[in-house]
């Protein structure tokens, strides 16, 4: 660790090896938040995610309306009472992806409970992510009277490309777009992302009895901005750099991570340990290297205040809406 720190370069990691990581147990999830109420666990919030996305929707999605109405308090999992002296997830140990019977009710009274059958999730990551993105999109839609679209890009790998293209096509006719790359985990160089966001109109096609078409049809011509923060790095540094370089709009938020010395092809050691060896970096067209160790600075600095964000507020997103 001391030696790696002296290298003073991004993407220098080590880990693993001949160590005992301890036993691990899979957990089944519902896609909800629990809170303790009158001696029982109550469903405080349901993360719907994307109802159209089988990999990112709540386990309660398959329940009918009557069953959903019953799902307020949780009393038993597969007939075993839920122990409120433990975290609620203790009742779901070893049940990842399994179909279970839950005893639930509308009141904190087990005598009035009923049983419902659901298939548990193996992870809540996708459903909570999709819920967050859709909540942001609806907020932007509401605050801009439908004039501004919102797209979140989680990384610059294949997942990020899928998310960008999927969200872009549904909002490309909006007057303006907010591209949110906060918490972008990087991956690859984002030149293809920029190509989609920076397509000029070359011509129009007129069809009798129809409206004009633009060529390329899949493009957005209105103003844009990009949201950034210190948890976006690697490809998440390069993406906003290219966005600014292409003249697509302002960067709003906080300075990015600053790690553009990259890695690839790192085999594990004989004991299973991992050691990365950086061997590639990026420099600007004028020969300077400004991103490594510094990141990309915003044009409009807005602090992501955790005291506000914990209550659901997002000052950076509100600033982006105002800017648009």
C-alpha positions in Angstrom: 0.0 0.0 0.0 2.8 2.4 0.9 4.6 1.7 -2.4 1.4 2.1 -4.5 0.7 5.5 -2.8 4.1 6.7 -3.8 3.3 6.1 -7.5 0.7 8.9 -7.2 -1.4 7.6 -10.1 -5.0 6.7 -10.6 -6.2 3.1 -10.9 -3.4 1.6 -8.8 -5.1 -1.0 -6.7 -4.3 -4.2 -4.8 -6.5 -6.6 -2.9 -7.5 -10.2 -2.3 -5.0 -12.9 -1.8 -4.8 -15.9 0.5 -7.1 -14.5 3.2 -10.3 -15.8 4.8 -13.1 -13.5 3.9 -15.5 -15.3 6.2 -18.9 -17.0 5.5 -21.3 -15.1 3.3 -25.1 -15.6 3.1 -27.4 -14.6 0.2 -30.3 -12.3 1.1 -33.7 -12.0 -0.5 -35.1 -8.5 -1.1 -38.5 -6.9 -1.7 -37.4 -3.5 -2.9 -38.8 -1.7 0.1 -37.7 0.3 3.1 -38.8 -0.9 6.6 -39.4 1.0 9.8 -40.3 -0.3 13.3 -43.8 0.6 14.3 -45.7 -0.6 17.4 -43.4 -3.7 17.7 -43.6 -4.8 14.1 -41.9 -3.9 10.8 -43.9 -1.6 8.6 -43.4 -1.0 4.9 -42.3 2.7 4.9 -41.6 3.0 1.2 -41.9 0.8 -2.0 -39.3 1.3 -4.7 -41.3 0.7 -7.9 -38.3 1.0 -10.2 -39.2 0.5 -13.8 -42.4 -1.6 -14.0 -41.4 -2.4 -17.6 -38.0 -3.6 -16.6 -38.0 -7.2 -15.2 -34.5 -6.6 -13.7 -35.4 -3.4 -12.0 -38.8 -3.5 -10.4 -40.1 -4.2 -6.9 -40.9 -7.8 -5.9 -44.4 -6.5 -5.1 -45.0 -5.6 -8.7 -46.7 -9.0 -9.4 -49.2 -8.6 -6.6 -52.7 -7.5 -7.5 -54.3 -4.3 -6.1 -56.0 -6.1 -3.2 -52.8 -7.9 -2.2 -50.8 -4.6 -2.4 -53.3 -2.9 -0.1 -52.6 -5.6 2.5 -48.9 -5.1 2.4 -48.4 -2.6 5.2 -47.0 -4.7 8.1 -44.8 -7.8 7.8 -45.3 -10.5 10.5 -43.9 -13.8 9.1 -41.7 -15.1 6.3 -42.5 -18.7 5.3 -44.4 -19.1 8.5 -41.5 -17.9 10.7 -42.2 -14.8 12.8 -40.0 -11.8 12.0 -37.7 -11.0 14.9 -37.8 -7.2 15.4 -34.7 -7.4 17.6 -32.8 -8.0 14.4 -32.6 -6.1 11.1 -35.6 -7.0 8.9 -33.3 -8.6 6.3 -32.3 -11.4 8.8 -35.7 -12.9 8.1 -34.7 -13.2 4.4 -31.3 -15.0 4.8 -30.7 -17.7 2.2 -33.8 -16.7 0.2 -32.3 -14.8 -2.7 -34.4 -15.2 -5.8 -36.8 -17.6 -4.1 -40.6 -17.6 -4.1 -41.8 -17.2 -0.5 -45.0 -16.8 1.5 -45.3 -13.6 3.5 -47.8 -13.0 6.3 -48.8 -9.3 6.1 -51.6 -7.0 7.2 -52.9 -3.5 7.0 -52.8 -3.0 10.8 -50.1 -4.0 13.5 -52.3 -7.0 14.5 -51.1 -10.5 13.4 -54.6 -11.8 14.1 -55.9 -9.8 11.0 -53.1 -10.9 8.8 -53.2 -12.6 5.4 -50.7 -14.5 3.3 -49.3 -13.3 -0.1 -46.8 -15.1 -2.3 -43.9 -13.1 -3.9 -40.6 -13.9 -5.7 -37.8 -12.2 -3.9 -35.0 -10.2 -5.6 -31.4 -11.2 -5.4 -30.4 -7.5 -5.2 -32.1 -4.2 -4.8 -29.4 -2.3 -6.6 -31.2 -2.1 -10.0 -34.6 -1.3 -8.6 -33.4 1.5 -6.3 -31.3 2.9 -9.1 -34.2 2.9 -11.6 -36.5 4.4 -8.9 -34.0 7.3 -8.4 -33.6 8.0 -12.1 -37.3 7.9 -12.7 -37.9 10.2 -9.7 -35.4 12.7 -11.1 -36.9 12.5 -14.5 -40.4 13.2 -13.2 -39.1 16.1 -11.1 -37.5 17.7 -14.1 -40.6 17.1 -16.1 -42.8 18.8 -13.5 -40.5 21.7 -12.8 -39.9 22.5 -16.4 -43.5 22.0 -17.6 -42.4 19.2 -19.8 -39.8 21.2 -21.7 -36.6 19.6 -20.3 -35.6 16.0 -20.4 -33.3 14.2 -17.9 -30.9 11.4 -18.6 -28.6 9.6 -16.1 -25.5 7.9 -17.4 -24.1 5.5 -14.7 -20.8 4.6 -16.4 -19.0 4.8 -19.7 -19.1 1.1 -20.4 -21.8 -1.0 -22.0 -24.4 -0.3 -19.3 -23.9 3.4 -19.5 -24.2 3.3 -23.3 -27.5 1.3 -23.0 -28.9 3.7 -20.5 -27.9 6.8 -22.6 -29.4 5.5 -25.8 -32.6 4.2 -24.1 -33.3 7.4 -22.2 -32.2 9.6 -25.1 -34.7 8.2 -27.7 -37.7 8.8 -25.4 -36.7 12.5 -24.7 -34.9 13.6 -27.9 -37.8 15.9 -28.8 -37.6 17.9 -25.6 -36.6 21.5 -25.8 -33.5 20.9 -23.6 -31.7 18.0 -22.0 -29.9 17.6 -18.6 -27.3 14.9 -18.8 -26.5 13.6 -15.3 -23.2 11.8 -15.0 -22.8 12.1 -11.2 -21.5 8.9 -9.7 -20.3 7.8 -13.2 -18.1 4.7 -12.7 -16.2 5.1 -15.9 -15.2 2.2 -18.1 -14.3 3.3 -21.6 -13.7 6.5 -23.6 -17.0 8.3 -24.1 -16.6 9.5 -27.7 -19.6 7.5 -28.9 -21.7 9.1 -26.2 -20.7 12.5 -27.4 -21.4 11.5 -31.0 -25.0 10.8 -30.1 -25.4 14.1 -28.2 -23.7 16.1 -30.9 -25.4 15.1 -34.1 -26.0 18.0 -36.5 -28.9 18.2 -38.9 -27.8 17.7 -42.5 -31.1 17.9 -44.3 -34.9 17.7 -44.0 -37.3 15.3 -45.8 -40.8 16.4 -46.7 -43.4 13.7 -47.1 -46.8 14.5 -48.6 -49.5 14.6 -45.8 -46.8 14.3 -43.2 -44.5 16.6 -41.2 -40.9 17.2 -42.1 -38.3 14.8 -41.1 -34.8 15.8 -40.0 -31.8 13.8 -41.0 -30.5 12.3 -38.8 -33.9 11.7 -37.2 -32.4 10.4 -33.9 -30.8 13.7 -32.7 -31.4 16.5 -30.3 -30.8 20.1 -31.3 -31.7 22.1 -28.2 -29.5 23.3 -25.3 -27.9 20.9 -22.9 -26.0 20.8 -19.7 -24.2 18.1 -17.7 -24.2 17.4 -14.0 -20.9 16.2 -12.4 -19.5 15.4 -9.0 -16.5 14.0 -7.2 -17.8 10.5 -7.4 -17.5 10.5 -11.2 -14.1 9.5 -12.5 -12.0 7.7 -15.0 -14.3 7.6 -18.0 -16.5 9.8 -15.8 -13.7 12.4 -16.0 -13.3 12.1 -19.8 -17.1 12.3 -20.5 -17.6 15.8 -19.2 -14.2 16.9 -20.7 -15.4 15.8 -24.1 -18.9 17.4 -23.5 -17.2 20.7 -22.8 -14.7 20.2 -25.7 -17.6 19.7 -28.1 -19.3 22.9 -26.9 -22.5 21.0 -25.8 -23.1 23.1 -22.7 -22.2 24.0 -19.2 -20.9 21.6 -16.5 -22.8 22.0 -13.2 -21.9 20.5 -9.8 -18.5 19.7 -8.3 -15.1 18.8 -9.7 -14.8 15.2 -10.8 -12.5 12.5 -9.4 -9.4 13.0 -11.5 -8.2 9.5 -12.5 -7.3 9.1 -16.2 -4.2 6.9 -15.9 -5.8 3.7 -16.9 -5.4 -0.1 -16.5 -6.2 -3.2 -18.5 -5.1 -6.9 -18.8 -4.2 -7.4 -15.1 -3.9 -11.1 -14.3 -4.3 -12.3 -10.7 -1.3 -13.5 -8.7 -0.7 -17.1 -7.7 -2.4 -16.6 -4.3 -5.5 -15.0 -5.9 -4.3 -11.4 -5.0 -4.9 -8.6 -7.5 -2.4 -5.9 -8.4 -3.1 -3.3 -11.1 -0.4 -1.8 -13.2 -1.4 1.5 -14.9 0.0 1.7 -18.4 -2.1 4.3 -20.3 -3.0 7.9 -19.9 -4.7 10.7 -21.8 -3.5 14.2 -22.7 -5.2 17.1 -24.4 -4.6 18.2 -28.0 -2.2 20.9 -26.9 0.0 18.3 -25.2 -1.0 19.1 -21.6 -2.2 16.6 -19.0 -4.6 18.4 -16.7 -7.2 15.8 -15.6 -5.0 13.3 -13.7 -5.0 14.1 -10.0 -7.3 17.0 -10.5 -10.4 16.1 -12.5 -12.7 18.3 -14.5 -13.9 21.6 -13.0 -17.6 22.7 -13.3 -18.6 25.9 -15.0 -21.2 26.4 -12.3 -20.2 25.1 -8.9 -23.1 23.7 -6.8 -22.2 21.8 -3.6 -24.1 18.5 -3.2 -25.2 19.3 0.4 -25.9 15.9 2.2 -28.1 17.7 4.7 -30.5 18.5 1.9 -30.1 15.4 -0.1 -30.9 13.1 2.8 -34.4 14.6 2.8 -34.8 14.0 -0.9 -33.7 17.5 -2.1 -31.2 17.8 -4.9 -29.7 21.4 -5.2 -27.5 20.4 -8.2 -30.5 19.1 -10.1 -32.6 22.2 -9.3 -29.7 24.4 -10.5 -29.5 22.4 -13.7 -33.3 22.9 -14.3 -32.9 26.6 -13.6 -30.0 26.9 -16.0 -32.0 25.2 -18.8 
